[in-house]
Amino acid sequence: METKNREAVPDSKKPGRGWRFYGTFACLALLNLICAIDATILAVALPTIATALNATAIQAFWCGTSFLLCSTVFQPTWASFSHMIGRKSVLLAALFLFTAGTIIASVARTITHLLVGRCFQGSGGGGLVGLTYVLLADLVSLRERGKWMSIISLQWAIGSVIGPVIGGAMALDTTWRWIFWLNIPFCVLAAVGVPICLKLHPREGSVWERLKDFDWFGSFIFIAATTSFLIPITWGGVMYEWKSWRTLVPMMLGIFGLLGFIVYSVSFSSEPLIRRSLFNSPTAITAYAGTVVHGMIVWALLYYMPLFFEVSKNYSPVTSGVAIFPFTFTVAPAAVVVGVVIAKTGRYRPSIWIGWFLTTFGMGVLIYLKQSTNVPSWIFLSLVAGTGTGMLFSAQGFAAQCSVSNVDLPFAGATYSFFRAFGQTFGVAISGVIFQNSFKTKILGTPYASHAIEWSRDASAFVQVVKMWSREGEQGVVRQAVVNAYVESLRMVWIVMCIFAGVIFVASLVWIDEISLTRELETEQGFRYDGKKGADEEQQRPGLKVLEIKTEEEAGMEIKNVSTDEFGTSSIE
């Protein structure tokens, strides 16, 4: 590996942040907001789009799922490319891909064109989200990162809430194509702002020489295996039965492919796509596991809480999206407050413990949701889970990053983003499995057992049929039986998520250590505060230290020593 010069800037001697820094961060926040909106905006509008394009329910389902799937599987590849080529050029490439997908989706005349556009959007969106966490490692020190990460989390909280509302309103009142055209002004704004504001130290040497070191084979295995694993989990029980070979074969191939990727990365790859050194401590492993579970819980709530309100309260899809505001609008303030607290105190472990306790307790109290639960009660029940998951949005990232060396921090940020996206995709799928199987079991226990398979095949869409049934007479009796089955099935989803949260809560108590966040900002592609290059910049930045790192081992790929002070706080040497 070639010799690299890395800059280390003590926080106390760091130059004042100017408009370029804040402009860069504003662009990153804006890009995350539109990605969050696009991940959820089709949830309500899919029936309208399916009718307009003469699509089947399954094809419409894939229009929503394809974005999340592509966004997940490509994140590590984007991060690795940014290390080889440079952050800004790769970020702009991801933005171009996202914009191209948006335009394709906007002008789509067939469902196939729309699917292609959504795949392009998701692939580019994954790069935008993953590179945000990489760039944060270039912009601010680890201790400061919390308050900036919390603002990014705020964008996801807002986008996840307003996405379905905007999508439903546009599909009903204008045309569904505005759902996608809405992105274009923001994409143009970011495409102008990023080149002007984002000034980073360029990597030395030839790009083509560095690309030779890129793990092309490992990237192919990873993308293929992850896709092969996630697709059957997504369509199991919807398109094909879980015992069908169309579900089992690709799922097993995906599992074996991921195991092969791990063996290849550890034993053969010189520049692995996901570095082994990211998992060198129980703190990091527990943090990544918690990130997956956190993503599962948040997206299970975002997808299935509106379903509860639709079926039990007979709310419209848009009103159901508004009904989960007590959950979603609690997430954002909690994330911001925790980020600021961690930046001030330098301690993240109490926030993780409290966050997982509240999340576990919050999922537990959701078990008591019934059709008869009144508005003040379900608002209160939602606040607990919203506060807990919001705290974890900021706190989890610190545990994942603090246990690695400075050279690995950008990769730790990208890996944290990937595991959260993986948890989101997996959470939607596994919640669907739990819900459908439970719903089928409940219907089998009623006089309408002959309809169990038919109704449970796409129980989420079937709720629209149930809402049209009369509340009176024999149809009213059937309707009440189905509503009870829905509520009981959703309760099973909350029970399983509560168990997952409880396991991670206990694991965090046992295995997550308090490691010092106070360290110098050391980065290879650091932010150029004055936008200039060369020796002039070094003269304008007093206190700059240049560290020469020759190998990954010298860079501290393995943590040599962890010391603990009298307060139980560990520090990496």
N, C-alpha and C positions, 0 to 999 in steps of 0.2 A: 504493500500500500504506500502511495506516495506521501512525502512529507507535507504537512499542512500547517499553516499559520492560523492560529485561533486567537481571538481577542478576549480579554477578560477585563471587564469594566466594573470596578467596585461601585455599589449603589451610591456611596457617599460622594464619589467623584464623577458620576455620570452627568453628561451635559443636559441642560434643560430641554424638555421636550417641546418641539415646535409644531407648527401646523401640519407638517408632513406626517409626523407620528400620529397625531389625532385623526388626520385624514385617512391614513392607512387603516387605523382601527375602525373608523366609521364605515369604510368600504367592506371590511371583513364582517362587521355586524350586519350590514345591509345584505350581504350575500347569504349569511346564515339565516336571516329572516325570510328571504324568498325561498330558500331550500326548505325551511320548516313549513312554510305555507304550502309549497308544492307537494310535500309529503302527505298532507292531509286534505287538500282542497277538493279532491275528487270524491271524497267519502260520501257526500250528500248528492253530488251532481251526477254520479254514475248512471242511475236509471234514465235520466234525461239524455245523456250522451249515447247510451246504448240504443235508445229509441231513435235518435236522430241518425245514427250510423247503421241502423239495422243489425246491431250486434247482439249476440247471445249473452246471457248472464255471466257465463264463464269468461267470455272475451272481455266483458266490462270489468270483471274481477281482476283480470291480469293488467288492465290499464292502471289500476291503483297499486297493485303489488309490484309490478315491474320496476317502478321508480325506486322503491325501498330496497329491492333486491340488488339492482345494479349499483345503487349508492353504497351498499355495504361491501360488495366483493372487490371493488376497485380501489378502496381507500389505501391499503398498504402499498399498492403499486404506484399511486400518485405520490405518496410520501417518499418512496425510494427514488423515483424520477427526480423529485425536487432536490434530493441530495446529490444526484449525479449532474443534473443540468443547471439547476438554479431555481430558487423559490418563485421568483416573479414570473419567469417565462412559463413555468408549469402551471402556476395559478391562472395566468391568462389563457393557457390552452384549455384548462378545465372550464373556465368561464365561456370560452368560445363554444365548447361542446354543449354546455348547458343551454346557451342561447340558441344554437342550431336546433337542438331538440325542442326548445320552446316554439320556434317558428314552424317546425315540421308538425308539431301537435296542433298549432293554431290553425293551420290551413288543411289539416287532414280531411280527406273525403271518404276514407274507409277506416274501419277499425284497425286494419293492419298498419296503415300510416300512423295512426295515433299511437299504437304500441311501439313502433320504431322511435317516434318522437319521445315517448316517455322513457325508453331505454337510454337514449342519448342524454336526456335530462338527468336521469339518475346517475349515469356514469360521470357526467360533469359535476353534478351536485356532490357526489362522494368526494371528488377532488377538492371542491371548495370547502367542504366541512373539514375533511382531514387536514388540509393544508393550513386551516385557521389555527389549529393546535400546534402545528409545526412552527408557524410564524410567531406565535406567542412566545415560543422558546427563543426566538431571535430578537424579540422586541423588549421583553421585560424579564427581570430576575424571577427565580422560582417563588420567592416569598411574596412578591408583588402580584404574581400571576392570578391570585384568587379573585381580586376585584375585577380584573379584566375578563377572566373566564366567566364570572357571574353575569357580566353584561351579555356575553355570548349566550349563556343559558337563558337569559331573559328573552332574547330573540326567539329561541326555540319554544319557550313557554307561550309567548304572544302568538307566534306563527301557528303553533299547534291548535290554539284556541280559535283564532279568527279564520284559519284556513277553511274548515267546513262551513262556517257561516258565510264567508265570501263566496265560496263555491255554490252553495245552495241558493243564495240571493241572485247571483248572476245567471245561474241555470234557469231560474224561474222568471226573472224580470227582464233579462236582456237576451244574450245568447251564450251558450257554454264556451264559445271560442274566446270570449273575453277573459275566461279563467287563465288562459295561457298568454294572451296579449298583454295582460296586466304586468307580466314580468319584464317585458322589453325595456321600458324606461329605466328600471332599476339596473338591468344588465348593462345598458349603455352608460349610465352614470358610473357604475363600477369599472367598466372598461376604460373610461376616461380617467377616473380617479386613481386606479392602481398604478398605471405607469408614471403618473405625475408625483404621487405621494410615496410610493414604496421604493425606497432607495436602500439597497443592500450591498454588502461587499461581494463582488463577483468572485466566483471560484476560479482558481488559477488552472492553467493547462487547457488542453483540447477537450471539447465536449465529446467528440467521437472516441477519444481514448478512454474517457470516463465511462461512456456507454458500454464499452467492452466489458467493464467490471459489473455491469448490471446483471442481476440474477434473472435472466430471461426464462430459463427453464423452471426455476422455483416459482416465478410469478405465474407462469402458465399452469403449473400444478395447483397452486393455491386458488386461482380464479376458477379453474375447472372443478376442483374438488368442493370448494365452498358453494358454488352454484349447484352442483349435483346434489349436495346435502340439503340446501335450503328450498329448492324448487319442489321436491316431493313433500317436504314438510308443509309447504304452502298449499299444495293442491290435494293433499291427503284428506279424504272424507268429503271433498268438494267435487273435484273432477273424477277422482278414482277412489275406490275403497282402500283403506289402510292395508289390507291384506293382499291387494293387487300387486302383481309384479311390477307394474308401472310406477308404483310408489316405493316398493321395497328395494328393487334393484338399483335405481339411481341413488337412493339414500345410503345403501351399503357401499356403493362405489365412492360416494362422497366421503364417508367415514374413513374408508381405507386410503383414499387419496390424501386426506388431511394427515393421517398417521404417516404416510409416505413422505409428505411435505416436511413434517417435523424431523424425520430421520435424515432426509436430504439436507435440510438446513443446518442441522447439528453436525453432521459428519462429512459433508462434501462441499457445501457452498462457502466460498471465501467472503462474499458480501451478501449474506442471507436477506431475504425480503423482510422478515421479522427476526430481529436479533435475539439470540439466546440470552444475552446479558440483561435483557429487560425482565427476565423471570428469575433473577438470582437471589431472591429473598422471599420468605413467607409474606412479608408486607405487600410486595408487588403482586404476588400470585393471588392473595386474598382480595386485593384492590381490583384486579382485573375480573375476578369471579364476581365480585360485588357490582362491578360496572355492567356486566352482562345481566345480572338479576335486576338491577335498577332499570335498565332499558326494558326488560320484559314487563316489569310492573307498571311503569309509566305508560307504555303503549297498550297494555291490556286495559288499563283504565280509560285511556283516550278512545279506544275502539269500542269497548263494551259498556262503559257507563252511559253513553248516549242511548244505547240499545235498551237499557233498563228503563230510562225515562220514556222512550217511545212506546214500549209495550205495557208498562205498568201505569203510566200517567196519560197515555195517548197523546203525547206531545208530537209535534212535527219534527222532522230532522233538524231544522234550523233551531227551533226552540230547545231541542235536546242538547244541541251544541252550546247554547246559552246556559242551560241548566248545570253544566259541569264547570261553569266559571268559578264557583267556590273552591274547586280543586285546582284548576289551572292558574287562576290568578293569585293563589297562595304560593305556588311553586316559585314564581319569579321573585317576589320580595324576599322569600327565605333564601334563595340562591344568592342574591345580592348581599344581604346582611351577613351571611356566613363567609362569603368571599372577603368582605371588608374586615370581619373579625379575625380571620386567619392571617390576613396581611398585617394586621396590627399586632397580634399575639405571637405569630409564628407557630401556632399549635393547631393541628387539624384533627387529631384523634378524638377529642371530645365531640366535635361536630359530627364525625362519622358515627360515633356511638349513639348520640342523641338522635341523629337522622335515621339510623336503622331501627332504633327503638320506636320512634314515632311512626315509621313506615309499617313496621310489624303490627303495632297497635292499631294504626289506621286501617290496614287491610282486615284486621280482626273485627273492627266495629262495622265495616261494610257488610260483614256476614249477616248483620241484623237488619239490613235493608229489606223492606217488604212493600207490597203494593199499597198498603195502607199508611206507610211512613209519610208524615206530613213534611211540608217545605222546611220549616226551621230545623227539624231533626236531620234531614239529609244534607242540609247545608253544614251543620255542625259536624256530621260524620265525615264529610268530604274535606273539611279543613285540616283534620289530623294527618291524613295521608298526603295532602298537598304540601303541608309544612315539612314533613319528613323527607319526601322525595325531592323537594326543593333544596333542602340542606345538602343532600347527597350530590346534587348536580355540581356543586362547587367543591365539596370536601373530598369526594372520591378521587378526583384528578390528582390531588396532592399526594395521596398515598401511593398512587401508581407511578408518580414521577420522582418523588424524593429519594427513593432507594437506588436510583441509577446514577451513573457518573454524568458529568456535564455533557460529554460527547454524545451520550445517548438520549439526552432530554428531548430533542425534537422527535426522535423515533418513539419515545415513550408517550408523547402527546398524541402522535398519530395512531399508535396502537390503542391507546385509551379511547380515542374517537371510534376506531373500528369495532372494538368490543361493545361499545354502547350501541352502535348501529346494528351489530349482530344480535344483541339482546333485544332490540326493538323488533327486528324481523322475526326472530325466534319466538318472542313473546306473543306477537299477534297470531302466529301459527299455532303455538302450543295452547294458547287460550281458546282458539277456535276448536281445537281437538277436544279439549276438556268440555267446552260448552256443548258441542254437537253430540258427543257421546252421552253426556248427562241428560241432554234434552231428549235424546232417543230413548234412554232408559225410563225417564219420567213418563213419556207418552205411552210406552209399552205397559205401564202400570195403570192406564186409564181405559175406558171402554173404546177408545179410538186407536187401539194398538195397531190396527191394520194400516194406519197412515204414518206410523213412526218413522220408517225409512224415508218416505217421501218428504215429510216435513223437516226432518233433521238434516237432510242432504245440504240444504242451504238455509239454515235456520235464521241467519242474519237478514237475508232478503225476504224470508217468509213473514217477517213481522209486519211488512206493509200489507200483506193479504189479511192478516189477523185484525189489523186496525180497521179494515173495511167491514168486518163482520158486525152484525147487529148485536147489541147487548141484551136483546129481549128474546124470549122463546128458546127453542132448542139450540139455535145458533149461538145464543148468548151463553148457554151452558157449555158448549164446546169452546167458545172463546175464553171463558173463565178458566177452563181446564188447561188450555194452551198457555194462557198468561201465567198461571201458577207454575207450569213447567219451565217457562222462560226464567222466572224469578229464581226458582230453585237451582236451575242450571248455572245462572250467573253467580249464585252463592257458592257453588262449587269452584268456580274460577277464583273468587276471592279467597277461599280456603287454601287452595294450592299456592297462590301468590303469597299468602300470609306465611305458609310453611317455608317457602323459599326465602322470604325476608327474615324470618326467625333464624334460619340456618346461617345466613350471612351475618346477622347481628351477633350470634355467638362466635362465629369465626373471627369477626373483627375484634371482639373482646380478647380473644386468645392470641391472634397472630399479627395484628397490625401494631407496629411499633411507632413511637413518636420520634421521627428523624428530623434533625434540624433543617429548616428551610433557608437558613442564612448562608448563602454562598454567592460567589461572584457570578456575574452574567458572562458566561463563556460560550461563544458561538462562532461558527465558521462563516456564516453568512449574515453577520450582525447588521443592525440598522445603521445607516449613515445619517446622523442627525442633521448635518449641514448639507447633505446631498452632494458632497464633493468627494473626489477620489485622491488616492495617493498620499504622499508625505505631508501635503498641506493639511490633510484631515488630522493626521497624528499630532501635528503641532497645535491644532485648534482644540485638541481634546486632552487636557492635562490629566495625568494619572492613568493613562492607558498603559496596560501591560500586555505584552505579546508573548504568548506561550507557544513554543514549538513542540509539536506532537508528531512523532515519527511513526508510531504504530498504534493499533487499537489497544494493545496491552498497556502501552505507556500512557494512553489516554485514560486509563482507568476503567477498561471494559469490565473488569471484575473488581468488586469492592474489596479493598485490602483490609480495612479496619473500620469497625463501627464502635465508637465509644459512647458511653452513657453518663450524663451528668447526674447531680443529686436530685433533679426533678424528673428523671426518667426519660429525658430527651436524648435521642441518639444523634450522632453526627458522623458523616462520612469523611474519611481522611484519604 
